[in-house]
Amino acid sequence: MRRSDVDSMANLTTAYIGLGSNLGEDREASIRTALRMLGEDTDIEVTGVSELYETAALGGAEQPGYLNGVAQVRTTLGAEDLYRKMHGVETSLGRVKEERWSPRIIDLDLLLFGGEVINLAHLTVPHPQMHLRSFVLKGLAQLDAHVLHPVLREPVSQLLERLNNGNFTFDAKMPQLVSVAGIIGVGKTTLTKKLSAVLGCKRVFEAYDQNPFMPLVYAGARDLALDSQLYFLTSRIEQLSPAALEAGQIVISDYIFDKELIYARCLLSARQLSLYEKIHQHLKDEAAAPRLVIYLHDTAEKCLERIRQRNRPYEQLIALSFLRKLGRDYERLFENWTACPLIRISMARFDNMRDSDLKHLASQVRGYAASPCKSSKP
């Protein structure tokens, strides 16, 4: 083998390119032609192509559906030169750069370039919203499930699992609400305090201590259960209304609004629940939707141990069976969750007191809620 060939092989970079088309008589043919044109370049070798998937247009736009996939290439080019080659192929095939998410005959996006992080005016790598797109992560995982996102430092298979087949967009005009969820005693409030300190952001705590009815309900006054739930409902809407949250800024809450019905169904009689559900139905849309949910889970036994240790008087009558039921209800809530990305955290492996765990989670939050995913210091 010639020395020049050895040097060339040593300088090869593996990159991943997103593929898309929603115009023309044969979308697949457009994608295959683009791949052929890339492969004809002596500096680019197409080494793998995922399956192609039908995808609805992002942003609720009324336009034809997309055919999407991902290609793996090896190249001697730098990221900017590869990007220019890709742009040249798009132009050759009739792509016209128009407004965001407009229809296009071919769309080539540079998703990953080795492990590089590039933040330029015309090029951001990794692609700034690839971690929000199932149709991208599905193709990537098919080619290499273990490849790491160089900013989030998580494998693409894990990022894909967080989306539950959903495709999301970042909207800086909306409050960037991050909701920490889980059963009583799992560590929601502690994590909210520590994570908000790392991120330097606002935090919202559930109004446990202000609810005059809850201690009485836990003590057995079931006739006050509806009063307690309505107190929580109205206070949470006040805390999480868009008017109370700042657009574009992260705020972390130590609860998720969607848990309202979980507790109502556990604590209310059938008659109380019927009335509560009617009120909830009218008011629920007044609370801002989360941009990210962090779901903490642990055994009911461990959570009960923490409850005993913190020694809040009104919690000491909580039974293990009640916590187990809550755990099952939370699992059902998140089993088919598609409202936003969902990060699951096992408290058997995560330590609220360990800086490395907190900083890693903070980088995840920045990626999903603070801005399109660019490199930032923890």
Number of C-alpha atoms within 10 A of each C-alpha: 5 7 8 9 10 10 10 13 13 10 14 18 17 18 22 23 24 24 29 27 25 25 18 12 9 11 19 18 12 22 23 13 15 21 21 14 18 20 16 12 12 9 14 21 19 19 13 14 21 20 13 18 16 14 17 18 18 17 11 8 12 11 14 14 16 23 22 25 25 29 22 21 21 21 21 18 15 12 21 14 11 19 18 11 17 21 15 14 21 21 13 12 16 11 18 14 12 9 7 8 12 14 22 20 20 27 24 20 19 23 26 26 23 19 16 14 17 17 14 9 6 7 15 19 25 27 22 19 19 25 27 24 18 21 26 25 27 25 26 28 19 17 19 16 17 14 17 18 22 18 19 23 13 15 18 25 18 16 26 24 17 22 22 18 17 17 23 21 15 19 15 14 10 19 25 28 29 24 26 23 24 24 25 19 23 24 21 23 21 13 21 23 19 17 20 19 14 15 19 11 13 17 19 20 15 16 12 12 8 11 17 13 19 24 17 16 18 18 14 12 12 17 13 18 22 22 18 21 23 17 18 21 20 14 16 23 18 15 18 22 17 17 13 13 20 16 16 17 17 25 25 28 28 22 24 22 20 16 16 19 17 15 13 21 16 13 19 19 14 11 9 18 19 13 11 21 15 10 13 15 9 9 13 17 11 14 20 20 22 24 24 22 26 23 23 20 22 18 15 22 14 14 21 19 13 15 19 15 11 11 10 10 12 13 18 15 11 15 11 15 11 13 19 16 15 20 19 11 19 19 15 12 13 15 10 10 17 15 17 20 26 22 19 16 15 13 17 11 8 14 13 17 11 9 12 13 13 22 17 14 20 20 22 19 25 20 22 25 25 23 18 20 25 22 19 9 7 13
